[in-house]
Amino acid sequence: MSTQKMDPERSIYGAMAGNFMRPTWAALLLLLTVVAVASLQITTKAAFPRFPVIPVPATALSSSSISTTDDSRSCCGFFEGVRRRKVVMSIRDDFGGVGDGKTSNTETFRRAIGFLKRFGKEGGSQLNVPRGRWLTGSFNLTSNFTLFLEDGAVIVGSQDPEEWPIIEPLPSYGRGRERLGGRHISLIHGDGLSNVVITGENGTIDGQGKMWWELWWNRTLKYTRGHLLELMNSHNVLISNLTLLNSPFWTIHPVYCNNVVIKNMTILAPLNAPNTDGIDPDSSTNVCIEDCYIESGDDLVAVKSGWDQYGIIMARPSSNIIVRRVSGTTPTCSGVGIGSEMSGGISNVTIEDLHIWDSAAGVRIKSDQGRGGYIANISISNIKMERVKIPIRFSRGSNDHPDEGWDPSAVPKVKGIYFNNVISLSSTKAPQLKGIEGASFEEICFKNFTMLGLAKSTAWHCEFVSGYANEVFPAPCPELLNNASSLLCS
């Protein structure tokens, strides 16, 4: 897994070098323009934006506070705060847990949280996990509760599938996402909770997912894999200052939740580990994801809202989602994905200060026939990509449906996707914007969008979309030259 930093200036000029092997007057003019602009203070309206360096090392993401005194652009105010917990106990000192990495603590965690639950209405409680390796199967959290991992603490997921019980499928999916029927519960789980904090001194939760990945690769998986951390139907949640490793499936999955903050997290999985998404807000509102570093075998962040007819019927949208200052790599997927499960609707999503490298796509909008729903008012700005194969991609045609009950006439409505101040270095393809015939993909807007290092013959590919582009290099597809859309995109 690579956590290397990139040299922005070296990357820019290295990417440009390939375009000037056979100098022309136009190429020389572009070179002089870039050199001149690089020496000036550049505004956000410039054709070649100057990007801030987004920190990569995990050590920079391990602050023990969510204070925003140094950054007025934090969205962690979505979390309403909690009072200091009245009762604080230790999994080792008070409940006899053994942190040797071999002894199962499944019943110990379950018993400890069951005991602390009684203080929920009396000031709340906190369970401290001290230094050590704490082997455990799945356990459920409670309301008005803090799970705190001290420095050097590692919660380790059990290798016994029986310690990841089977639970009902999500109603907005109608079945397990991978297999029919139920699904394995997440390692750390909660349903119907409020005022929950999962944090620490950069402690670690390791799902030991290889066993699950092999079941998937070998096609012997009986039920959908469990997430590393899932909270359902919950309100006022903070997840911060931890390292999450090797999730069996999606890593952090807030579903049917509101007021969730996920901040200062490091999320790592092998780059070939299947479906190890970093953070997937699903049918949730008021979700803040910021200052996170992610390496995974799937999307770093994916916004979802239900699957085909089940998502349409439940109609639980994802809205008011902010993704800010996220960096990382995923060789097969996207920095941020919208969909493909989006049948309940997705709206009011802000993505900014994203830094992605060595990945398949930067930002991807994923939908299909049968999805229905809508994607609306998505703002994407201040994005830097290096060696990302396709910087922006709208995709369709996965033919991925829960069962035979999906409706082919249910097509999504997509309106208001705004890209601003985006640079892509050394991509191999221009944006691919493939809408769906008979569906509405409109008001797709690009402003101050620059790609350097593309072959001269590389062209945008657009189908069934309309919109407007301004200050875009190289020139966009004709579908984005609709002057009637210019006012909407300003």
N, C-alpha and C positions, 0 to 999 in steps of 0.2 A: 504493500500500500504506500502510495507516494504522498508526502505532505510537503513537497518542495515548493519554495516560493518562486515566483516568476519575476524577471527583470522587465518592467513594462517598456522602457525605452529600447532595450535590446530586442525585445520581441517585436515591437512595431517596425523598427528599421530592418530587422531580419526578414520579416514578412514582406516588406516592400521591395527588398532587393531582387526577388524573383521577377518582379514586374518591369524591371529596367535593364534586362539583359540586352535588349535591342532598343536603344534609346530613340524616342520620337519627340517631336516638339511638345506633344501633349503630355508625354510621360515626364519630360524635364520640367514642364510647368507645374505638374502635380508635385514633383519632388521639391521644387523651390517653395511651393505653397506650404507643404507640410513642415519643412525646415523652419520657415518663417513663423508659422503658427506655433510650433513647439517652443519657441523662445518667448512667447507672450503669455500673459495671464488670459486664459480662454474662458469665455462665458459658456453657459449651457446651450446657447444657440449656435455655437461654432460647428463647422462641418466635421472637425476632428477634435472631439472632446478630450479634456485632460481628466483622468480618473483618479480618485483617491485610492491609496493602497489599502486593500482590505486584509486585515491580519489573518494569517493561516494557523500559526502554532496553537496547539491545544492549551498551552500555558496562558495564552492571552484570553482564553475563554473560561477561566476558572475563578472568576471573582465570586466572593461569598455574599455579595449584595446585589440587589436589583435597583439600587439607587440610580436615578437619572440626572443627578446634579451636573454631570459632565456632558450630557447629551440630551438636549431638548427634543431630539427627534426619536426618542424611544416611545414605543407603543405599549410598554409594560403596564401602563395605567389601566389596561383592560382587566388586570387582576386587582380586585378591590381591597386586598390586604386582609390580614387576620391578626388577631390578638396573640400575644405570647402564650404558648400552651401552658396550661396549669399543671399538667402531669407530664414528666419526662422520665422515660425508663429505657433500659438497655436490653437488647436481645440477649446479651451474654450475662450481664451481672444480675438481671432481674428475672430472666426466663430460662437461663441455663443453656443458651445456644452455644454451639461449638464451631469455631471458625477455622477448622483445619482443612477445608476443601474436600473432605471425604465423608464426614458425618452429615446425614440428612437433617436439615432444620425445617422441613416442611411443616410438620405439626407444631414446631416451636413458633414459627412466624404466625401461623393461623391462631394458635392459642394466645399469643401476645396481643395481636390486634383485636381478637375477640374480647380480651380483658380490657383493653384501652377504649373500646367502643363505649363503655359505660360512662366515660367522662366527656362524651360529645356535647352534652348540654351543660356541662359544668366547667367550661373554660378550655375544653379540648385537650388533646394529648399528643405526645411525640415519642416515636420509637427510634432510638439511636442504634446504628449498626457500627460497631467499632472496627478497627483494623483487623483484617483476616479475610479468609475466603469462606463465604457462607453458602454452602450448597443447599438448594431448596427447589421444591416444585412450586406450582402456582399458589398464590395467596391473594386474598381480597383486602382492599383497603376499606377505611370507614370515613365518615364525615368528621369535619373539625379535627383533622389529623395531619401530622407531619411525619414523613419517613425521611430520616436524616442519615446519610452515609458519611461517616467520618473519613479523614484522610487515610488512605490505604485500605479502606473497606471495599470488598468485592462481593456482590451477590451473584452467585453462579447458578445457572439454570440446570435442573436435574436432567439426566440422560435417560430417565425412565418415562416413556410416553404416558404411563398410567398416572403420573404426577402432574399431567397437564389435562385435566378432565374435559370431556366433551360437553359443550353448551349449545343452546339453540342458535340457529343462524340469525343474522341481523334481518329484521323485517324489510329493510330497504334493499336487501339483496335476495331474499327469498330462499337462499340455500348457502352453503359454504362457498366462498369465492373460488376455491379450487376443486372441491369435490361436492357431490350431492350430500344432503343431510346437514348435520351439525358441524361444529368446528371445535378445535382445541381452544381452550381458554388461554388468555395471555399469561405470561409469567407473573406480572404484577397487574392486577385487575381491579376495577371498581365499577359499580352501577348505581345510579341514583344518588350520587354523593354531592356534597357542597363543602367548600372551604378546605381544599386538599392541597398540600405542598409536598413535592417530592424533590429533595435537594440535598446538598451536602458540601463537603470540602473536596470537590472533584473526585468523589468516590466513583465506583464502576459497577455497572450491571452487565454481566456477560451471559448471553442466552445460550452459548455453546451450540450454535445453530447447525453445525456441520452434520450432525445426525439427521436433522430434518431436511437439509438440502439433499443429502444422499437419498432419502426416501423419495424426494421429488424427482431427482435425476433418474433413479431406478424405476420410477413409475409404480412404486409400491405404497404410496401414501394413501391411507384410507379416509382421512378427514382433512379438512383445510388446516394448515399449520397455524399455530398460535402466534400472536404478536408478542413483542417483548414487553410493551406497556400499552394497555388499552383502558380508557375510561369512557363509560357510556352514560348518557342522560345526566351529566354532572355539570356543576356550576361553580365558578370561581376556583380555578385550578392554576397552580404554578408548578412548572417543571424546570429546574435550573441547576447549573453548576455541577453537571455529572458527565461521565463518559459512558456511552452505551455501545456494547460490542456484540457482534455476531447474532443478530436477531434471527429466529427461525423464519419469520415472514416480515411484514411491515413492522418498523421499529416502534414508533410512537403513533398511536391511533386514537385521537379524540373523536368520538362519534356521538351525535345527538347532544352535543355539549354547547355551553356558552361561557364566555369570559374565561378564556384559556390563554396563558402566557407560557411560551416555551423559549427559554433564553439561556445563552451561554452554555450550549450543549456541544459536545463532541460525539459524533455518531460514526462508527466505523464497522465495515463488513468487507470481506474479500470482494474484489471487483467482479468476480464471477459468481457470487452467491445469489441465487435466484430470488427475485421479488423482495429484496431487503430494502425497500423504500426507507428513507430517513424519517420523514414526518408527514403524515397524511390526515389533515383535518377533513372530516367527513360529515356532511349534514350538520355543520356546526356554525355558530355565529360568534363574532367578536373574538377572533383568534389572532394572537400576536406571536410571530416566529421571528426571532432576531438574534444576531451575533452567534451564529452556529457554524460549525465546520463539519462537513459530512462527506464520507467516502462510502459508496455502496454499489451494489449490483443492480440498482434500479433508480427510479427518480429520487433526487435528493429531497424534494418536497412535491407532494401531489395533492391537489385539492379535489375532493370527490363529493358526490351527493346521491348515491344509490344507483341501482343497476336495472336498466330497462323497465319493464312493466311494474316491478316492485318499487323502484324509486319513484316512478310516476305516480303510483297510487298513494304512497306515503307522503310525497311532496314536502320533504324536509330539505330546504336549500342550505347551501353553504354561502354565507355572506359576511361582509365586513372582516375580511382576512387580510392581514398585513404580513408580508415576507420581506425582511429587511436585513441587509448585511449578512448574507449567507454565502459561503464559499465552499468549493469542493469539486469532486470529479466523479463521473459515472460513465464508463466506456460504452455502455449499451443503451442508456436512456437519457433523461433530461435533467437539467438543473432544477427547473420548476415545470411540472405538468399540470394542466387543467383537464380533468377527466382521467381515463375515458368514462368511468362511472360518474355520470353527471345528470342523471335523469330527474333528480329533484330540483335542479337549477343551481347555478353558481353566479353570484353577482358581487360587485363592489370588492374587488381584489386589488391590492396594491403590492407590486413587486418592485423593489428598488435596491440599488447597491449590491447587485449580485455579481460574483466573480466565479466563472466556471472555466475549467480547462480539461483537455484530453477527454472529451465527452461526445456522445452521439448527437445531442441536441442541447441548445441553450434553454429555450422556452418552447413548450409544445402544447398545443390545444388538441385534445383527443376526443373524438366523438364518432358516431356511427348511426346508420339506420337502426331504428328500434330504441334508441336512447331517449328521444323526446327531450323535454327539459329545455334549458336555455343557458347561455353563457353571456353575461352582459357587464359592461362597465369594468373592464380589466385594464389597469394602468401599469405599464412596465417601463421603468426608466433607470438610467445610470447603470447599464449592464456592460460588463467586460467579459469577453470570451476569447480564449486562446486555444487554437487547434481543436475547435468544436466542429464536428463534421457538418452539421446543418444548423446554423445559428437559430433560425426560427422555423418551426414546422407546424402546420395544421395537417393532421392525419385522419384517415377514415378507413373503413373496410376491414376491420379486424375480424369481423364475423364471430364475435365473442358474446354469447348470450346465455342467460341462466338456464333456459329450457325452451320448449317449443311455443310457449305462450307469448313471446315477444311480438310486437306489432310492427311490421315493415313500414307502415305509413307514419309511424312516430319518428319525426326527424327533429333535430335540435334547431333552435333559433340562436344565432350568434350575432351580437350587435355591440359595437363599442369596444374594440381592442386597440389600445393606444400604446405605441412604442415611441420612446423619446430618449435621445442621448445614449445610443447603443453603439458599441464598437466590437467588431469581430476580427480577430487576427488569425490568418492561416487556416481558414475554413476550406473544406474541399468542395462544398456545394453552396449555392445561394439559397435563400429562403424558399421553402416549398409550402405553398398555401393552398391546400386541397379542401375545398368545401364539399358539400353533398348536393347532388342534383335534386332540385325541388325544395331544398332548405334555404333559409335566409342567412347568409354570412355577409354582413354589411357593416359599414363604418369601421373598416380595418385601416388604421392610420399609422403611418411611419413618419417620423420627423427626426432629423439629425441622426441618421442611421448610416454607419460606415463599415464597409468590409474591405480589408486589405489582405493581399496575398492570394486572391482568387485567380484562377486561370482566366485569360481574356475571353475565352469562349463560354465561360460559365454564365448561365442566365437564370433569373427567377422563374419559378414554375407556379402558376396560379390557375385555379379552376373554381368556378362557381363562387367567387368572392368579389366584393367591390369595396372601394375605399379611396384613399388619397395618400400621396407621399410628397414630402418636401425635404430638401437637403438630404437626399439619399444617394449613396454611391456604393457600387455602380448602379446604373439606372434600374428602376423597378419594372415589374410587369405592367402591361397596359391596363389591367384591371384596377390598378392603384393610381391611375391618372384621371380619375373622375372629378372634374372641377366642381360638380354639384355637391361633392362631399367635403370640399375644402373648408367651408365654414364650420362644419361639424367636427373637423379634425384640428381646428386651430386652438 
